[in-house]
Amino acid sequence: MATKPGILTNWPWESLGNFKYVILAPWVVHSAYSWATKAGNERGLFNFLIFPFLLTRILHNQIWISYSRYRTAKGSNRIVDKGIDFEQVDRESNWDDQIILNGIILYLTIMILPGASHLPIWRSDGVIITILLHTGPVEFLYYWLHRALHHHYLYSRYHSHHHSSIVTEPITSVIHPFAEMISYFVLFMIPILTTTSMGTASIVSVFGYITYIDFMNNMGHCNFEFTSKWVFSIFPIVKYFMYTPSFHSLHHTQFRTNYSLFMPFYDYIYGTMDKSADALYEASLKRREESPDVVHLTHLTTPDSLFHLRLGLASLASKPHQAPTMVMWPVTFWSVLVTWIYGHAFVSERNTFEKLKLQSWVVPRYNMQYLSRGQRGKINKLIEEAISEADRKGAKVLSLGLLNQDEELNGSGELYIQRHPKLKIKVVDGSSLAAAVVVNSISEETRQVVLRGKLALMVGDC
């Protein structure tokens, strides 16, 4: 929420919660009915494709969210080291509201402009006009609108909501009050409405333009440097027409620089280019993967647990007992099949406690696979590879969580110590580590302690 929320701050369907998508239902039903009942030439292909396109936008955004969180957790090319708190996660949970708004605007466009529902698949002139209109009027008007939003009156009532996120994620790009998002959509509709009115619009020009906006928004707000140096070396002019994540990150840390939308040349023209942009870009590119002090090695549990990871769906990650919708079952099914034959432990999240750096790694295997004797050899190999990798990265302790510490599987980790006696890392099972934390928290004056429960032997020192 902005520091002094202005009018039209809240989204109109906020009270509907997860049922907000019913707003699109009448249009979706009507477009499907028209497609099914009308003859070939009368069918509006653009009208029919709007809802599937909105679904692809959700998928596009989710891919960026997952990939960005994975890269940020690994640490390679990371820009800002500060973590993301729960308040930001909650504040950015409505990132799909702008997709609903986009659907409403597209359906209204079809109702208002004659012939809009029967756009051709491709027209070269429409694509060229869209590019020119974005490069000129849209980028120019956005630059000055953005600067106006940083005036203390508008900033405190609207734009401060977006800038509450110092460390950005892809979805940060679309977290704005309702009135502010409307102003952006007015700008983005300039190429679409112009080409539609001129009769040069096409399905590719409209959907391609919106996809371009999504791609650039997501790329610019991910917290790792994405653009390779060779792009600017071979084509120096590109730096004026395409921003980078480090470029826009400075806008969220410095606030008064780098106002451009996607093309920085207006910042160069009007003198608002941050002087440290090139240095931050170079430093981010050179940054290597983070070397953790402690690694916790866990695994997937039920097939649905894939979506509860931080890399998955944030709305489910905060509700571990809530199952995803049936729509996600194809993804779940294929993930189970893939993990039977392939896998490698991956970084799920990172946390920092003062100077102590911790990472959670996930073995891509489910509970049912741990119960299969035929999978034990493969699982032990995955765990062994993870231990060796953590040792190479300089981690001091690796904790085996859940079934990774099973006595029958690997003797609570003793198997790996026997195979690799020269390991520098200390491998401990989760139960023993938890017991050690409890014991070390007991005051020195205590003379007697009773520990209850089944505790596995600790492997290595703690």
N, C-alpha and C positions, 0 to 999 in steps of 0.2 A: 504494500500500500504506500502511496506517496505520502510525504510528510504532512501536507495539508490537502487532502483529497478534494479535487474539484468536481464539477457536475459531470455526469456520465462517466464516472470512474468505473463503476461495476458493470460487468457484462449483463445484458438483459436476461439471459437464461441461467444465471449463476445459481438460482434457487432450485433448478432442476437436477443439479448434480450429474450423476452418470446417465440420466435420461435425456440429456440435452440434445442428443442426436435425433430425437423424435421431431425436432423442428424441421428437419429436412425430409421427413417421411412423406408428406403430401406431394412434394415435387418429384421425389424418387419414384413413388407409385405411379404418378401421372406420366413420367417419361418412359417407364417400363411398359405401361399400358398402351401408350401411343406407338411405341416401337412394335408391340405385338399385334396391334389391330390395324395399323395403316399399311398401305401398299408401299412398295420399295421406294419410289420417288418422293413419297410424302413423308417418309420417316426422317426424323431429325437426328442424325448421327451424333452431332455435338451435344444435343440435349441428353441423349441416352448415355453418353460417355462421361458426363460430369461427375456422377457419383462414384463410378470406378476410379476416376482420376483423383478424387478426394481421398479414396482409400490408398492409392499409391503415394499420395503426399504424406499420409500418416506413416507408411512403411519407410519412405525416404527419410523422414525426420528421425524415426526410431533407429535406423541404421547409423545415422550420424551420431545420435546420442550414445549408442552402445560402443561404437568405435572410438569416439572421443574419450569416453570414460576409461576404456581399456588403455589407450595411449597415455592418458594423463596419469593413470595408476602406474604404468611402466616407468614413466619419467623421461623417456627420450623426446627431445625437442620441446619439453614443457616450457611454458612461458612464465606463468605465475605459480609460485610454490604454495601459496595459501590454500587451505582446504575449503570445501563447501559445507556449510552448516545445514542443519535440519530446516531452519527457517527459509533458506533459499530453495530447498527442495520443495517445501510446501507452497511457496510463492510461485514457483514455476510449474506447478502441477497442472495448470489450465492451458498448457501450450497448444492444445488442439482447438481452443476456442476460435482462433483465427482461421482454421480450416473450415469450420462451420460457417463463419462469416463469409469466407470466400465462396462457399457453395451457394449461400443465399444471394450474393451479388451476381453470380453467374446465371442463376435461374431467373432473377429479376431482369437481367440484361436480355435474355431470350424473350421474356414476356413483353418488354418495352420496344426493343428494336426488331422490326420485321426482317425475317430471313436469317436471324442470328442462329437459329437452331439448325439451319441447313448449311453450315460452313463446309467448304471443301477441305479435304485432308491437307493439301499443300498449295501455297501460292508464294512464289519467290518475292514478288513486290511487297506483299504483306510482311514477310519476315524482315526484309531490309528496312521498311518503314518503322517497324517495331524497334529494331536496333537503334535507328537514328533518333527516334523519339525518346528512348530511354537514355541514350548518351547525352542528349541535349536537355530538353525540358525537365524530364524526371529527375536526373541527377542534379541539375541546377536548383530546381525548386526544393528538392529534399535537403540540399546543403543549407539553404537559408531557413527552411522550416526547422531543421535540426538546431541551428544556432539560436533561433527564436525559442525553442523548447528549453534551452539552457539559460534563458533569462529567468531571474529568480522567481517571478510570478508564475510562469508556466512550469518551471522546473519543480517547484515545491508542490504544485497541484497535480502534475502528471508525470513528467519525465524522470523524476527522482525514483519512481517505482522501478523503472528499468535499471537505473544506476545503483540500486541497492545491491546488485550482484557485481562485486568487484572482480571476482574470479568467474569468468563466463563459461557457459556450456552452450552447445548449439541451440538449445531451446530458449536460452536467454534472449535470443534475437527477436522473439515474438512475444515477449512478456511485457505488455504495455496496458495501461488503462484503456477502456473501450473507446473513449473519444479520441485518444491519440492514435489508436489503430485505425479508426475511421479515416483520419487525415492521411495516413500512409496509403490506404486503399484508394483514396481519391487520386493520389499521384500515380499509383501503379495501374489504375484503370485508364489513364490517358492513352497509352499505345493501343490497348484493347478496344476502347470505344472509338478511337479515331479510325483504326483499320476496319472495324466492323461497319462504321458509318460510310466509309469510302468504298466498301465492298471488296476490300483486299485481304480481309482477315481469313485465317484458316485454322483448322484444329491444331496444327503444328505450331503456328505462331502464338496462339493463345496459351495452350498447355505448355509449350516450350518456354515461353516467357515466364510463366509462374514457376516452372521447375528451375529456371535460371535464378530467380529470386530466392527460392528455397535453398539451392545449392550455395549461393554466395553468402546468404545469411548464416547458414550452418557453418560453413567454412570459416567465416570471419569471427565467429564467436567460440570456436573450439579452442581449448587452452593448450594447444601445441602448434608449432610452426609446420605448416602444411606444404608450402610452395618451395620447390627445389631451387637452388641458386642458379642452376644453368638456364632456367627460363629467362631470368633478367639479364644474364650474361649474353645470351644469343639475341634476345629481343629487348633491348633496354627500354623501349617505349612502353612496354607492358606495365611497368611500375606506375604509370600514370592512369592506366585503365583497369587495373585489378589490384585491390588491396590484399593484404595478408592478415592472418590471425594476430601476429605481433603488432601490426599497424593499428588494428582496431582495439587490441588489448590496451594500448596506451590511452585510448579515449576513455576507457573505464577506470584507469588508474590516475590519469592526469586531468580528465574532465573537459579541459578547455582547448583541446587540440584534436586534430583528425576527425572532423565532422562529416566527411564525405560518406555517401551511401556505399557504393562498391568501387567507384572510380576516384582515386585520390587527386586528380588534377585540379579540382576546385580548391583543395587545401593548399596546393602549390600556388595557385593563382592569387588567393586571398591571404596568404601568409599564415595559415593556421596549421601547417604541417609540423608535427612534433620533431624536433631536431635529433632526438635519440632513437628515431624509428629504425634507421639502418643498423645502429649498434645492437639494438634489441633483436632485430631479425637475425643478424650474424650470430649472436650469442645463443639464441634459441636453436638454430640449426646445428650448432656444435655440441649441444647438450646430449650427453649419453644417458642410457638407462640408469635409473636410480639403484644404488647398492643398499639393500635393506639391512637393518641390524637383526630383525626377527622376522621369520616367515612362518605363517600358520598355514599348514597344508590340509585343506578340507576337500570335500567332494560333493557332487550333486546327490540329492536324496530321492524324492519322487520325481516322475517325469515333469511335473509342473514346476519343480524347483528351478528349472532353467530360467523362468520368467521372474523369479523372486530375487535373482542376483542384482547387484547394483548396476551391472551392465545391461540388465533386462528392462523391465517396466517399473519405473519408480513408484507408480500407484500400487503395484503389487508387492514391491520390496518392503513397503511400510506395513503391509498386511499379510504376514506369512501364512495365515490359514485360509486366505481367500484364493479360490481357484480361478484361473483365467477362463475366458469365455470359450465356447466350443469352436469358435472361429480359429483359435490358435492351435487346435489339435493337429492339423497337418504339419505344422512346425515341430510340435512335440514329437510326433511319430517319427519324422525324419531324423530328429536329433538323437533319438534312441537308437535307430538303425546305424547312424554314423559312428556313434560311440562304441558300438560293438566291434568295429574293425579299425578305428583310427582314434588318435587323441594325443594330446600333450598338455601337461599342466599349464595353466595360464593365470596371469595376474588378474584378480577380480577387483581389489580395492587397496588403497593405501591409507595409512593413518600415521600421524606424527604426534608424539607426546614429548613436548620440549625438544630434546635433541635425539630422542629415540625414534627411529623410522621402522614402521611395521608394514608388512604386506600380507594380504590373504591370497593364497594361490589355490586354484581349484583343479582337482583331478577330474577330467570329464567322464566320470563313470557314475552310474546310479546304484542305489541300494541293491536292487535285484541282481546287478552284475557282480557285486561283491559276494553275493550268496551263491554264485555259480562257480563251481570248482574249475571249470574250463577257463574262466576269466582271471583266476588268481595270478597266473604267471604274467599276464599282460599288465595287470594292475600293479604288481610288485615292480615291474620294469618301469612303469610310469612314475611311481613313487621314488624309485632309485634315481631316475633321471632328474627328478625335481630336487632331490637332496644334493646331487652332484652340481646342479646348476646354481643352487643357493650357496653352496660352498665356494664355487668359482666367483660369485658376486661378492663374497666377503661377509655373508650373513654369519652371525655368531651363534644363533639358536634357530632350530627348525622344530616346530611343534606339530606332531601328528594328531590330527583331529578326527573324531568320529570313527568310522570303520578303517581308516588308514592305520590305526594303532591296534587292530585286532590281533589277539594272541595267536589264533590259528593262521592268520595271513602272514605275519612277519615277526611274531614274538614280541609285540609292542615296539618294534623298530630294531630289535637286536640283530635281525638278519642283515640289515644294511651295515651295521657297525662291524660285523664279522667279515663282510665282503670288502669293506673299505676301511681298514684299520687306521689309515693315515688321514682320515677326514679331520679337518680343523673345526668344522661346525659341530655343535653339540645337538644331537637329535634326542628329543624328549617326547614322550607320549602325552597327550592332552590331559589325562587324569593326573599323572604325576606332576605335571606343570602346575595344574590348579592346586594340588595339595601343597606343592612347594611355596606357592604364593600365600596360601593360608598360614603355613608354618612360619614363613618369614615375617608375617604381619603380627605374630604373637610377641608380646613384650618380653624382655629378657628376665623380668621378675617372675614370670610364670614357671611353676615347678612341675605341674602335671598337665598333660594334654591327652584327650581321648579323641581318636579319629575313627569314624565309622564309615563303612562302605567298602566296596571292592576297589582297591587301588593297585594298578599295575606297577611293576618295577620301573624305575626311571632309568633310561639309557643315557649315560653321560652325566655330567655335572649340571647342577642348576643353580 
